Amino acid sequence: MRKIFLLVLLVVLLMNGCSSPDGRATVVIGLDDDFAPIGFRNEKGELVGFDVDLAKETLKRMGVEGEFKPIVWSKKREELVSGNVDLIWNGLDITDERSEYMIFTRPYMDDRQILLTRINDEQDVHSEDDLGGKIVGVQAGSTSEDYLNRNENLRRTLIGCKVYEKFKDVVDALSRGEIDVIVCDEMVARYETNQNSTQLKIVNVKIGEIMKMAVGFRKDDTALRDRVQKAFDEMIADGTAKEISEKWFNADLIKYSK
């Protein structure tokens, strides 16, 4: 019996040694894997991006493995609440609607919505007021879609608002002329114009309010949120988060306070 007891105790200790303090050996991160430069596939098919790098370093410091799980962005509520993913880390803005089913880390970056048009566009779009009479494109489940849904006065002035599951699909629709203008995150717009400088241009005007980016968790998962927060605090303090920002944006865009 003594040998059996010692064997069981050894197994328990080994299991505990291979998992995090809250019992997780792996944390599953939900993301849109076609959302450059936040999270996307490079030419080799590898998952890369700004938030991908932040998440990898955070989980490394936590001592757990990370599994990145691509999700349909408009279905993130179902994926998170059902337990298919443990957290959402993918250019996630804090909104009232998301706060109904998520808790968040402290915000680590400001985010704003701007306009993206074709470079040869002659529609004279210079502000939000100029969207009247246009066909606007947005990504499903995005802050941009949420803003347009809430702004009924603006929507009534539009000829139409087309919603696409992937941001790449929105850009393709703009290139084909199916839509006149895209409302999207500034960071994503700037990346797209850098990649397609002969086709796309930014209308540098803020649409809606300045948003705050954070990591989202299930309502009851405060333990995981707090562990991620602690590791992220360390990355801010030692300059690692700054280095990751400079790698992707050539600037320290981290805006973070306790």
Secondary structure, 3 states (H helix, E strand, C coil): CHHHHHHHHHHHHHHHHCCCCCCCCEEEEEECCEECCCEEECCCCCEECHHHHHHHHHHHHHCCEEEEEECCHHHHHHHHHCCCCCEECCCCECCHHHHCCEEECCCCEEEEEEEEEECCCCCCCCCHHHHCCCEEEEECCCHHHHHHHHCHHHHHHCCEEEEECCHHHHHHHHHHCCCCEEEEEHHHHHHHHHHCCCCEEEEEEEEEEEEEECCEEECCCHHHHHHHHHHHHHHHHCCHHHHHHHHHHCCCCCCCCC
